[in-house]
Amino acid sequence: MVKLLRSDILSTEVLDWKGVHLFHFYSSSCSQKTRIFLTEKGVDWEPHPINLMTHENFTDWYLGVNPRGLVPALVHDGDVHIESNDIMRYVDEAFDGPRLFPEDEASLAYVLQSMKAEDDLHLCVRSLTFRYVAPNELLRKDPDALDVYEKAGSGQVAGVADTHKAVEVNFWRKMAVDGIPIEQALAAVKAFEPHFIELNERLAKHEWLMPDGFTALDIAWWISVFRLKFLGYPMERFPQLDAWYHTLAERPHFMAEVAMPPERVEGASQHQANMAAAGESLPQIMAANGF
Ligand SMILES: N[C@@H](CCC(=O)N[C@@H](CS)C(=O)NCC(=O)O)C(=O)O
């Protein structure tokens, strides 16, 4: 689990914060996942919104909290935890409430490896999001903000020089030049394929992804499924997965945490209609490529 060391943190005032604080952004998938988890667990938290659209995460101050410049980050009684899956695991152990990670070793091992697979797909989710949610020129990161991002913060996670930020910087710099090419979108779709096949097979056998009941794994994958559906992904290709998605969507806080302002929903559907008119919507390129 990624708990930062005090030497990783340059914005040291957070070390004095008591209680549970969450740095998050309303439409960030990893933030949505963490917020749903906190509600399922029954943990109250103080919100600290970080606006990714205005590059609030690329400031000296926020990089002084999370050297990776990503949301979410959780502060609990002065300790800073990053990485949404690790935050969920930490909260599950630190607080009372329903257990959302399995206790038996084999099930826990499965959940952790499946969550890692879901986390490893994050740049795929991001590629699809940035191709299908709005025109690319509206989403590109400002080069000056990226310069700050590259230099600010301790550069250390858990006391070790961190290589993760360089991957992020490369993603944004490449996107500023190339946008998200169709090949990148198709590679992302392909990367999801074996996982969706496996999840669909599991859900044909039991109601939740784990045989013994609802876990954090359901929350983690639900967020990706929600996002891909929002972008136009034809989830009916995986009927059990789609049915499970709808069952969880009936829990009010699931939909509440992924809700977007009407103008953003309208903007995304207009953008997708424009892509469709050019024959380049997500379902169209998938169909044309044998998905
Ligand atoms: N593996 C990380 C990924 C976190 C991540 O990439 N968060 C995104 C939002 S979902 C972010 O902060 N992006 C920065 C940006 O868009 O500038 C986690 O699970 O917490």
The ligand as an SDF file (V2000), in Angstrom:
LIG
                    3D

 20 19  0  0  0  0  0  0  0  0999 V2000
   -3.2110    4.7130  -10.4290 N   0  0  0  0  0  0  0  0  0  0  0  0
   -3.7520    5.9610   -9.9710 C   0  0  0  0  0  0  0  0  0  0  0  0
   -4.2240    6.7430  -11.1530 C   0  0  0  0  0  0  0  0  0  0  0  0
   -4.6780    8.1240  -10.7420 C   0  0  0  0  0  0  0  0  0  0  0  0
   -4.9480    8.9980  -11.9400 C   0  0  0  0  0  0  0  0  0  0  0  0
   -4.3680    8.8260  -13.0340 O   0  0  0  0  0  0  0  0  0  0  0  0
   -5.8240    9.9700  -11.7260 N   0  0  0  0  0  0  0  0  0  0  0  0
   -6.1940   10.8550  -12.8020 C   0  0  0  0  0  0  0  0  0  0  0  0
   -7.6700   11.1540  -12.7440 C   0  0  0  0  0  0  0  0  0  0  0  0
   -8.6360    9.6850  -12.9230 S   0  0  0  0  0  0  0  0  0  0  0  0
   -5.4430   12.1580  -12.6670 C   0  0  0  0  0  0  0  0  0  0  0  0
   -5.1770   12.6180  -11.5740 O   0  0  0  0  0  0  0  0  0  0  0  0
   -5.0910   12.7550  -13.8200 N   0  0  0  0  0  0  0  0  0  0  0  0
   -4.3570   13.9430  -13.8630 C   0  0  0  0  0  0  0  0  0  0  0  0
   -4.8040   14.8890  -14.9430 C   0  0  0  0  0  0  0  0  0  0  0  0
   -5.7790   14.5880  -15.6540 O   0  0  0  0  0  0  0  0  0  0  0  0
   -4.1840   15.9250  -15.0520 O   0  0  0  0  0  0  0  0  0  0  0  0
   -4.8760    5.7190   -8.9630 C   0  0  0  0  0  0  0  0  0  0  0  0
   -5.5160    4.6680   -9.0420 O   0  0  0  0  0  0  0  0  0  0  0  0
   -5.0940    6.5610   -8.0770 O   0  0  0  0  0  0  0  0  0  0  0  0
  1  2  1  0
  2  3  1  0
  2 18  1  0
  3  4  1  0
  4  5  1  0
  5  6  2  0
  5  7  1  0
  7  8  1  0
  8  9  1  0
  8 11  1  0
  9 10  1  0
 11 12  2  0
 11 13  1  0
 13 14  1  0
 14 15  1  0
 15 16  2  0
 15 17  1  0
 18 19  2  0
 18 20  1  0
M  END
$$$$
